[in-house]
Amino acid sequence: MWEFLPSRVRLLGSPRPGGWEAQQLRTDFERFRAGLPRPLEAYILSIYGIDLTSSYGGLKVKNPFGKASGQLSLARHQVEKDAEAGLGFVVLKTVIAKDNAGEQSMREWAIPETRMLVERIQGRGGEAGWTVTWKGRGWFDTFEAYLSLFDDALRLGESLEMLIVPSVKYHLPTPGENAWKEDEYTFTTNALLVAWNKHRAETPMPLEKDFSPTLAGSERATQQAKILEWLRKVPGLIHGRVPGKVHVGLKIFNALFEDKFQLEMLEEIHNPHGSDGGADFMIYANRLFDPAKEFEGKAGVAYGGPDLSQRNLAVLENFLDSRPAVPGRHRVMPMSATGDICSGRVAAEYLLRGASTFQMHTIFQLPDSEYAMHAAAKTEKALHGLIFDPENGFLAWVLDLRHRFQWKSEWTVSDMAAWCRDHWDEVVGSLKD
C-alpha cells in the first residue's frame, strides 16, 4: 500500500463567519429541515451575499454541487429527482464507446451492478467516514439506450437549469498495444453531439473521459509510461474529431503507485500537446483500490472514505506547491473535485485547491439517520447538510474564508476557485496546519 504525502492545509475546528451570519445559519439549518428554500440560489444570495454560481467544463452551473457518474445516474427518474432537488449538474453513468460497426473494445467494462453495500469506514488517521462497495462497472444497456437517456436527461435538465454531462470510456491500448481504435472516438463523440445539439447547440458539450480500468486493478495499471501516453493522447483524439465542439475533461484516477506518480499524471495533462490541444478541465480524483478486500466473491475492491479525500487533497496541494505563480497563468487548469465529499467542509478544502464544482456519490446513499432533514428525497437531504450545517456546511466555511481572505462580495464560487488557484501561497500562509 502506498504512503500518502502529508497535507498542510486543513480547515480545522469550527468556522468563524460573522456573528449575525452564524446565528442565521443555525436558524436556517433548523428551519429548512422541512425543505430547502426555492429558488435556493436566490435565497442564499439575498440573505448571505454568497453567489453559488460556478463553472463546470467551461459552462455555467447554478450551484457547484453535482452527482458523479455511477449507478445513481443511469435512469431518467434519477435525473428527474436530482433536478427537482436542486443539483447544479449530473454526470451520467459511463457509457462504453463503440465504433461505426458496433464494436466495443472496452466491452469487458459493461457489467451490470450487483447490490450496493454502504458501510462505515475508518481512515488511517482515525477519522470515521463512509464508503459504498459494488461490483458493476460501466453502462451495460445498448449504446442507443444511452443516447435516449442523454436526450431525456438534457430535456429534464434544461427545464430546471441542471447541466447534464456524458461520461465515456473510449479505447485505451494495453501496454502491449501501439494502435488506437480511433473510430470509437469518432463515432461515439459525434453520436453524443447529435443529442447535445438538439438542446444546447450554441455551447460546446462538456464530456468526461473515464480512465477507471486502472482503478479496477486491471493489467492496464501496470505500466506507468502507458498511462502517461493515454493522458497525452486522449484529448487530441476527441478534439480532433469535433474541433471546437467539445470541452474535454479527464477524470484522473488514483493509480496503483506512490503519490509521486499522481503528480506525474497531473504534470502530464498540464503540458501542451499537439495542434488538437489538451484537456480543457480535469476531474480529480476517483476511488482508491484495495486488492486484498473481497466483495461477492471478487477480490480487489474500490473504496472511498477519509483516506480518499486526504490523498486527493495532499496530492493537489503538492502539485500546487510545485508550480510557481506566473502572472496571467493559472497554476492548475479548471477542476471539478470528487472523492469523499460528504460535508461542506471537505468541499471547501477542495475549493481552496482550485475546484469550482464538487461531484458526489456516497453522500446520496447514507442511512436516513445520517441526515438532519427527514421528509425529502436523499438528494435534497444531502444538499441541506452540505450547504447549511453550521459546523460543517459549505456556507459556514465560505463565509469564514471570505472574511479571512477579503474576497469581494460579488464573487461567485467560480471566482473564489480561480483566486485560490492563483493565490495558493497566501492560502498556505493562512491555513498551514
C-alpha positions as CSV (number, residue, x, y, z in Angstrom):
1,M,0.0,0.0,0.0
2,W,1.3,3.4,-0.9
3,E,2.2,6.1,1.5
4,F,0.4,9.4,1.5
5,L,2.2,12.7,1.1
6,P,1.4,14.9,4.1
7,S,-1.2,17.7,3.8
8,R,-0.5,21.1,5.5
9,V,-3.7,23.0,4.7
10,R,-6.8,21.9,6.6
11,L,-10.0,23.5,7.8
12,L,-9.8,22.6,11.5
13,G,-12.1,23.4,14.4
14,S,-15.2,25.5,13.9
15,P,-15.8,28.0,11.1
16,R,-15.9,31.7,12.0
17,P,-18.5,33.5,10.0
18,G,-19.7,36.9,11.2
19,G,-21.9,36.9,14.4
20,W,-25.2,37.5,12.6
21,E,-24.2,35.0,9.9
22,A,-23.6,32.3,12.4
23,Q,-27.0,32.8,14.0
24,Q,-28.7,32.9,10.7
25,L,-27.1,29.6,9.7
26,R,-28.3,28.0,12.9
27,T,-31.8,29.3,12.2
28,D,-31.8,28.2,8.6
29,F,-30.4,24.8,9.3
30,E,-33.4,24.1,11.6
31,R,-35.9,25.9,9.5
32,F,-35.1,24.0,6.3
33,R,-35.3,20.6,7.9
34,A,-38.7,20.6,6.2
35,G,-37.5,21.5,2.8
36,L,-35.0,23.8,1.0
37,P,-36.0,27.3,0.0
38,R,-36.9,27.9,-3.7
39,P,-35.1,29.1,-5.6
40,L,-32.2,28.0,-3.4
41,E,-29.5,30.2,-5.0
42,A,-31.6,33.4,-4.9
43,Y,-32.3,32.9,-1.2
44,I,-28.6,32.4,-0.4
45,L,-27.6,35.4,-2.4
46,S,-30.2,37.6,-0.8
47,I,-29.5,36.5,2.8
48,Y,-25.8,35.8,2.9
49,G,-24.5,37.6,-0.2
50,I,-22.9,34.4,-1.5
51,D,-23.4,33.8,-5.2
52,L,-23.3,30.0,-5.7
53,T,-22.9,30.3,-9.5
54,S,-19.9,28.4,-10.7
55,S,-18.4,26.8,-13.8
56,Y,-18.1,23.1,-14.9
57,G,-16.2,22.3,-18.1
58,G,-16.5,26.0,-19.2
59,L,-20.2,26.1,-18.8
60,K,-22.2,28.0,-16.1
61,V,-23.9,26.0,-13.4
62,K,-26.4,27.5,-10.9
63,N,-24.5,25.9,-7.9
64,P,-21.4,23.9,-7.6
65,F,-23.0,20.6,-6.3
66,G,-23.4,17.7,-8.6
67,K,-23.7,14.0,-8.8
68,A,-20.7,11.9,-10.0
69,S,-21.1,9.3,-12.7
70,G,-22.3,6.0,-11.4
71,Q,-25.2,3.8,-10.6
72,L,-27.2,6.8,-9.3
73,S,-27.2,8.4,-12.7
74,L,-28.3,5.7,-15.1
75,A,-32.1,6.3,-15.3
76,R,-34.5,9.0,-16.2
77,H,-36.2,9.0,-12.8
78,Q,-32.9,9.6,-11.0
79,V,-32.1,12.6,-13.1
80,E,-35.6,14.0,-12.7
81,K,-35.4,13.7,-8.9
82,D,-32.0,15.4,-8.8
83,A,-33.2,18.3,-10.9
84,E,-36.2,18.7,-8.7
85,A,-34.0,18.6,-5.6
86,G,-31.8,21.4,-6.9
87,L,-28.4,19.9,-8.0
88,G,-26.3,22.1,-10.3
89,F,-25.2,19.2,-12.6
90,V,-25.3,15.4,-13.1
91,V,-22.7,13.3,-14.8
92,L,-24.4,10.3,-16.4
93,K,-23.2,6.7,-15.9
94,T,-20.1,5.9,-18.0
95,V,-21.0,4.6,-21.5
96,I,-18.7,2.2,-23.3
97,A,-17.7,3.7,-26.6
98,K,-18.3,1.9,-29.9
99,D,-17.2,2.3,-33.5
100,N,-19.3,2.6,-36.6
101,A,-19.5,-1.2,-36.9
102,G,-20.9,-1.5,-33.4
103,E,-17.7,-3.0,-31.9
104,Q,-16.7,-2.0,-28.3
105,S,-13.0,-2.6,-27.4
106,M,-13.8,-2.0,-23.8
107,R,-16.9,-4.3,-23.7
108,E,-15.5,-6.1,-20.6
109,W,-16.4,-3.0,-18.6
110,A,-20.1,-3.2,-19.5
111,I,-21.1,-5.2,-16.4
112,P,-24.5,-4.7,-14.6
113,E,-24.3,-3.6,-11.0
114,T,-24.9,-6.0,-8.2
115,R,-26.2,-4.8,-4.9
116,M,-24.5,-1.8,-3.3
117,L,-23.2,-2.0,0.2
118,V,-23.0,1.2,2.2
119,E,-20.8,0.9,5.2
120,R,-18.8,2.9,7.7
121,I,-15.0,3.1,7.2
122,Q,-12.2,4.4,9.3
123,G,-9.3,6.3,7.8
124,R,-5.7,5.7,8.7
125,G,-5.7,8.8,10.9
126,G,-8.7,7.5,12.8
127,E,-11.3,9.7,11.1
128,A,-14.6,8.0,10.5
129,G,-16.5,8.1,7.2
130,W,-18.5,6.2,4.7
131,T,-17.8,4.1,1.6
132,V,-20.0,2.3,-0.9
133,T,-19.0,-1.0,-2.5
134,W,-20.4,-2.6,-5.6
135,K,-19.3,-5.0,-8.3
136,G,-20.6,-3.3,-11.5
137,R,-18.7,-1.2,-14.0
138,G,-19.9,0.9,-17.0
139,W,-23.2,1.2,-18.8
140,F,-24.5,-2.3,-19.6
141,D,-27.5,-1.5,-21.8
142,T,-27.2,-0.7,-25.5
143,F,-25.5,2.4,-26.8
144,E,-28.8,3.5,-28.3
145,A,-30.4,3.3,-24.9
146,Y,-27.7,5.6,-23.5
147,L,-28.3,8.2,-26.3
148,S,-32.0,8.1,-25.4
149,L,-31.2,8.7,-21.7
150,F,-28.9,11.5,-22.6
151,D,-31.6,13.2,-24.7
152,D,-34.2,12.8,-22.0
153,A,-31.8,14.0,-19.3
154,L,-30.9,17.1,-21.3
155,R,-34.6,17.9,-21.7
156,L,-35.2,17.5,-17.9
157,G,-32.1,19.4,-17.0
158,E,-33.0,22.3,-19.4
159,S,-36.3,22.9,-17.6
160,L,-34.7,23.2,-14.2
161,E,-31.2,24.6,-15.1
162,M,-29.3,21.5,-14.3
163,L,-26.3,20.7,-16.5
164,I,-26.2,17.1,-17.9
165,V,-22.8,15.6,-18.8
166,P,-21.9,12.4,-20.5
167,S,-19.1,10.1,-19.3
168,V,-17.3,7.9,-21.8
169,K,-14.9,5.0,-21.7
170,Y,-13.1,5.0,-25.0
171,H,-10.5,2.5,-26.2
172,L,-7.2,2.6,-24.3
173,P,-4.4,0.4,-25.7
174,T,-2.8,-2.0,-23.3
175,P,0.9,-1.9,-22.6
176,G,1.5,-4.4,-25.4
177,E,-0.5,-2.4,-28.0
178,N,0.5,0.6,-30.0
179,A,-2.6,1.2,-32.2
180,W,-5.5,3.3,-31.0
181,K,-9.1,2.4,-32.2
182,E,-9.8,5.9,-33.3
183,D,-13.1,5.0,-34.9
184,E,-14.5,4.7,-31.4
185,Y,-13.6,8.3,-30.7
186,T,-15.1,9.5,-33.9
187,F,-18.4,7.6,-33.8
188,T,-19.2,7.9,-30.1
189,T,-18.3,11.6,-29.8
190,N,-20.4,12.5,-32.9
191,A,-23.4,10.5,-31.7
192,L,-23.4,12.2,-28.3
193,L,-23.1,15.6,-30.1
194,V,-26.3,14.9,-32.1
195,A,-28.2,14.6,-28.8
196,W,-26.5,17.6,-27.2
197,N,-27.1,19.9,-30.2
198,K,-30.9,19.2,-30.1
199,H,-30.8,21.2,-26.8
200,R,-27.7,23.3,-26.5
201,A,-26.2,23.7,-29.9
202,E,-24.9,27.1,-29.0
203,T,-22.4,25.8,-26.5
204,P,-19.6,23.1,-26.6
205,M,-20.5,19.8,-25.0
206,P,-18.6,19.0,-21.8
207,L,-17.5,15.4,-21.7
208,E,-15.8,13.3,-19.0
209,K,-13.2,10.8,-20.2
210,D,-13.3,7.9,-17.7
211,F,-10.0,6.1,-17.1
212,S,-11.3,3.7,-14.4
213,P,-9.8,0.5,-15.9
214,T,-6.7,1.4,-13.9
215,L,-8.7,1.9,-10.8
216,A,-10.1,-1.6,-11.0
217,G,-6.7,-3.2,-10.9
218,S,-6.5,-4.5,-14.5
219,E,-3.3,-5.1,-16.2
220,R,-3.6,-1.6,-17.7
221,A,-2.4,-0.2,-14.4
222,T,1.0,-1.9,-14.5
223,Q,2.8,0.4,-16.9
224,Q,3.3,4.0,-15.9
225,A,4.6,5.0,-19.4
226,K,1.4,3.7,-21.0
227,I,-0.8,5.6,-18.6
228,L,1.1,8.9,-19.4
229,E,0.6,8.1,-23.1
230,W,-3.2,7.8,-22.5
231,L,-3.3,11.2,-20.8
232,R,-1.2,12.8,-23.5
233,K,-3.1,11.2,-26.5
234,V,-6.8,11.1,-25.5
235,P,-7.7,14.8,-25.5
236,G,-6.4,15.3,-29.0
237,L,-8.3,12.2,-30.3
238,I,-11.6,13.7,-29.0
239,H,-10.9,17.3,-30.1
240,G,-9.6,16.3,-33.5
241,R,-12.9,14.6,-34.4
242,V,-15.1,17.6,-33.5
243,P,-12.9,20.7,-33.4
244,G,-14.3,23.4,-31.1
245,K,-17.5,21.4,-30.2
246,V,-16.4,19.5,-27.0
247,H,-14.8,20.5,-23.7
248,V,-12.8,17.5,-22.7
249,G,-12.5,16.7,-19.0
250,L,-10.1,14.0,-17.9
251,K,-11.2,12.1,-14.8
252,I,-7.9,11.4,-13.2
253,F,-7.8,8.2,-11.2
254,N,-5.9,7.1,-8.2
255,A,-3.3,4.8,-9.8
256,L,-1.8,1.8,-8.1
257,F,1.5,3.6,-7.4
258,E,3.0,6.0,-4.9
259,D,1.8,9.6,-4.8
260,K,4.8,10.7,-6.9
261,F,3.1,9.2,-9.9
262,Q,-0.1,11.1,-9.2
263,L,2.0,14.3,-9.5
264,E,3.5,13.0,-12.8
265,M,0.0,12.4,-14.2
266,L,-1.1,16.0,-13.2
267,E,2.1,17.4,-14.8
268,E,1.4,15.4,-18.0
269,I,-2.1,16.8,-18.5
270,H,-0.8,20.4,-17.9
271,N,1.8,20.2,-20.7
272,P,0.7,21.4,-24.1
273,H,0.3,18.5,-26.6
274,G,-0.1,19.0,-30.3
275,S,-2.3,21.1,-32.5
276,D,-5.5,19.4,-31.4
277,G,-4.9,20.7,-27.8
278,G,-5.0,19.0,-24.4
279,A,-7.7,18.7,-21.8
280,D,-9.9,21.6,-21.1
281,F,-10.5,20.7,-17.4
282,M,-9.9,17.8,-15.0
283,I,-11.9,15.8,-12.5
284,Y,-9.8,14.9,-9.5
285,A,-9.9,12.0,-8.4
286,N,-11.9,8.8,-8.1
287,R,-11.6,6.0,-5.7
288,L,-8.8,4.1,-4.1
289,F,-8.3,0.4,-4.6
290,D,-7.7,-2.4,-2.1
291,P,-6.5,-5.6,-3.9
292,A,-7.0,-7.7,-0.7
293,K,-10.6,-6.8,0.0
294,E,-13.3,-9.2,-1.3
295,F,-16.9,-8.4,-2.3
296,E,-19.4,-11.0,-3.6
297,G,-16.6,-13.4,-4.5
298,K,-14.4,-10.9,-6.2
299,A,-11.0,-10.0,-4.9
300,G,-10.0,-6.4,-5.2
301,V,-12.4,-3.6,-4.3
302,A,-12.5,0.1,-4.9
303,Y,-13.3,2.2,-1.8
304,G,-13.7,5.8,-0.6
305,G,-13.8,7.5,2.8
306,P,-11.4,9.7,4.6
307,D,-8.3,8.2,3.1
308,L,-9.5,9.1,-0.3
309,S,-10.1,12.8,0.4
310,Q,-6.8,13.0,2.3
311,R,-4.9,11.5,-0.5
312,N,-6.6,13.8,-3.1
313,L,-6.1,16.9,-1.1
314,A,-2.5,16.2,-0.3
315,V,-1.6,15.4,-4.0
316,L,-3.3,18.6,-5.2
317,E,-1.6,20.6,-2.5
318,N,1.8,19.2,-3.5
319,F,1.1,19.8,-7.2
320,L,0.2,23.5,-6.5
321,D,3.4,23.8,-4.4
322,S,5.4,22.6,-7.4
323,R,4.0,25.2,-9.9
324,P,5.3,28.7,-9.4
325,A,2.9,31.7,-9.7
326,V,3.1,33.3,-13.1
327,P,1.2,36.4,-13.9
328,G,-1.6,35.7,-16.4
329,R,-1.5,32.0,-16.0
330,H,-3.4,29.7,-13.6
331,R,-1.4,27.3,-11.6
332,V,-3.8,24.5,-12.4
333,M,-6.5,24.0,-15.1
334,P,-10.2,24.3,-14.2
335,M,-11.2,21.4,-11.9
336,S,-14.2,19.5,-10.7
337,A,-13.4,17.7,-7.4
338,T,-14.7,14.3,-6.4
339,G,-13.7,11.9,-3.6
340,D,-15.3,11.7,-0.1
341,I,-17.2,14.9,-0.3
342,C,-19.6,14.1,2.5
343,S,-19.6,17.6,4.0
344,G,-19.4,21.2,3.0
345,R,-16.1,21.4,5.0
346,V,-14.4,18.9,2.6
347,A,-15.9,20.7,-0.4
348,A,-14.4,23.9,0.9
349,E,-11.0,22.2,1.2
350,Y,-11.2,21.2,-2.4
351,L,-12.2,24.8,-3.2
352,L,-9.0,26.0,-1.6
353,R,-7.1,23.9,-4.1
354,G,-8.9,25.4,-7.0
355,A,-12.0,23.2,-7.5
356,S,-15.0,25.1,-8.8
357,T,-17.5,22.3,-8.5
358,F,-18.0,19.2,-6.3
359,Q,-19.4,15.9,-7.6
360,M,-20.5,13.3,-5.1
361,H,-21.8,9.8,-4.9
362,T,-21.7,8.3,-1.4
363,I,-23.5,11.1,0.4
364,F,-26.6,10.3,-1.6
365,Q,-26.8,6.8,-0.2
366,L,-26.3,7.2,3.5
367,P,-28.7,5.8,6.0
368,D,-31.6,8.1,6.7
369,S,-30.4,8.6,10.3
370,E,-27.3,10.5,8.9
371,Y,-29.4,13.4,7.5
372,A,-30.8,16.2,9.5
373,M,-33.7,16.6,7.1
374,H,-36.1,13.7,7.3
375,A,-39.0,14.3,4.9
376,A,-37.5,14.6,1.4
377,A,-35.5,12.7,-1.2
378,K,-31.9,11.9,-0.3
379,T,-30.5,14.4,-2.8
380,E,-32.3,17.3,-1.1
381,K,-31.4,15.9,2.3
382,A,-27.7,15.8,1.3
383,L,-27.9,19.4,-0.1
384,H,-29.4,20.6,3.2
385,G,-26.5,19.4,5.2
386,L,-23.8,20.2,2.7
387,I,-24.9,23.8,2.5
388,F,-26.5,24.9,5.8
389,D,-24.8,22.8,8.5
390,P,-23.5,25.5,11.0
391,E,-20.3,23.5,11.7
392,N,-19.5,21.5,8.6
393,G,-21.6,23.3,5.9
394,F,-20.3,24.9,2.8
395,L,-21.8,28.3,3.6
396,A,-20.3,28.5,7.0
397,W,-16.8,27.8,5.7
398,V,-17.1,30.1,2.6
399,L,-18.3,32.9,4.9
400,D,-15.2,32.2,7.1
401,L,-12.9,32.2,4.1
402,R,-14.5,35.4,2.6
403,H,-13.7,37.2,5.9
404,R,-10.2,35.7,6.2
405,F,-9.1,36.5,2.6
406,Q,-11.2,39.6,2.0
407,W,-12.9,38.1,-1.0
408,K,-15.1,40.5,-3.0
409,S,-18.8,40.4,-2.1
410,E,-19.8,40.0,-5.7
411,W,-17.6,36.9,-6.4
412,T,-19.1,33.7,-7.5
413,V,-17.9,30.3,-6.4
414,S,-16.0,30.1,-9.7
415,D,-14.3,33.4,-8.9
416,M,-13.3,32.0,-5.5
417,A,-11.8,28.9,-7.0
418,A,-9.8,31.0,-9.5
419,W,-8.5,33.2,-6.7
420,C,-7.3,30.1,-4.8
421,R,-5.6,28.7,-7.8
422,D,-3.7,31.9,-8.3
423,H,-3.0,32.7,-4.6
424,W,-2.0,29.3,-3.3
425,D,0.9,30.8,-1.3
426,E,-1.5,33.0,0.6
427,V,-3.8,30.1,1.3
428,V,-0.9,28.1,2.7
429,G,0.3,31.0,4.8
430,S,-3.1,31.5,6.4
431,L,-4.2,27.9,6.9
432,K,-1.0,25.9,7.3
433,D,-1.6,23.1,9.9
